[in-house]
Amino acid sequence: MEQRFIEHGNRTISDARTGLMWQESYAYVETGNNISWYDAQEYIDKLNQEKLGSHEDWRLPGRLEIQSLYEIAKPFQSRGKTFILHIDPVFEFSYGSCFWTSKTRLSAALGFEFDMGDIHWYPKGSLNGTVRAVRSNWKPKLLVDLSWAKETAGS
């Protein structure tokens, strides 16, 4: 079976299934706090100024992009404890299960929660979330198993 996540050794991880590159860490680990959606924008700007992984086109993920990391069959294990945060252990995880997305509506932004797989609207100024930056182009067609698509084409 093909390895889905590829660690680059420069604090970035590529997802072979979607074509996206992710930040290995995330804002909560680096700041010790949840942040507002506005602060998430500033955090992304800082990553771009620092050229994380030699790139300067980091951004907040879209709703489907962040949801692509959710894996129901994988509780997160760290330091001998099992947490119900469904993400591959290749990603650094500490605390803060709600991640901001780029999706907004008036004064609210969508947050995706890795503990339950829920998505909720939160006020942009609330301190409910954190952020894991993403870059590259989203290629959802890579999620489709083409052999299955060919088998069912005649049905």
N, C-alpha and C positions, 0 to 999 in steps of 0.2 A: 504494500500500500504506500502510495506517495506521501511524503512528509508534507503536512499542511503549512506549518509555521517554520520559517527560516530565520534564525538569529544571525544578525550581521556583525555582532561584536562592537557596535558603535551606538548602542542604546536604541536600536531600531529592530523591528521584526516584520518580515514580509509574509503575507498570506497568499500562498500559491493558489488557493481556491477562489479568491476574489480579485487578486491583482493589487490589493491595497498594501501600503506600508504603514505600520503603527509605531507609535512611541512605546518602548518597552515599559517604562515607568508611567507615572501619571501625577497630576498636580497634588493630590493629597499626600503622597509619599514625600514630595519635595517641600510642601508648605506646612504640613502637619494639620491642615484644616480643610474643611469643605469651603468652596468659593462660590461666588455668584456667577451668573452667566456673563456679566460684564467683565469680571475679573478673569474669567476663562478666556475671553478675547485678548486681554493683556498678556496672559500666560502664553497663548499661542504666538503673539507678537514677539515675546522674549525668546521662544524656541527658534523662531525664524531669524532673529538677530544673531543668535548663537550658532545658527546653521547646524541644528541637530542632525547628525548622520550625514553632514555635508549638503543638506538640503535647506531651502528657505521658502518652501511652499506648503508648510504645515497648516492645518485648518481643523475646525471642529467637525466631527463626523456627522453625516446625515443619519436619519433614523434607521434606515435599513443597514447602513454600514456598521453602526455600533451593535445592532441586533445580530449581525452576522457572526460576532464573537461569542454570543450566548450559546452555551452547550449544556443542555439539560442533564446529560449523563455525567457531567464532571463537577462534583463539588470541589471547591478549592482547598488544597491542603497546604499548610504552612506551619513551620515550627512545631510539628507534632500534633497540631489541631486540625480538625476538619471544619471548614466554613461552608455554608450553603451559598456560595457565590459561583455561579456556573460559568467559568471561563477557563480556558486552557492554562495550566500552571506555567507555561512558558512566559506568561505575562506577569510582571511584578504586581502584587496585590497586598494591601495592608488593611485599610479601613476605608469606608466610603463606598457604598455600592451603587449610588446614583451618579450617572455620567451625563453631562450636558450634551445636547445635539445642536446642530445648526438650525434646526426647525424652530421658527418663532411665529408668534401671532400676537400683535399689539405689544403688551408689556409682559408677555409670557414666553417661555421657551420649553421645549420638550426635554425631559430627562428620562433616561433608560436605567432601570434598576436590575442589577445582575443577581440579586438575591431571589427575586420572584419572577423576573422576566417581564415586569410591568413597565408601562410607559405612561408618564403623567405630565401634565402642564404645571409648571411652577412659575411664580413671578421671577422675572430676570434678576431682580435684586436680592432674592432669597439666597441663603447660604446652605442650600440643600444638595449641591452637586459638586462634582469634580470633573476633570477632563483628561482624556487620553487622546492625544493628537493623532491625526491621520493625514496621509498624502497619497498621491497617485490617483489614477482613474478607477472608479468603481466599475467592475465588469460582472454584473450579476449572472450573465450567461454561463460563467465558469461554474456556477453552483448547480447547473442543470447537467445531469448525467445523460450525455448524448446517446449512449447505447439504449437507455430506457426510452428516450424520445423516439428512436428508430423503431423499437419493438412495438410501441403503442400507436405508431402512425397509421397503421392499417385497421385499427379498431373502430 
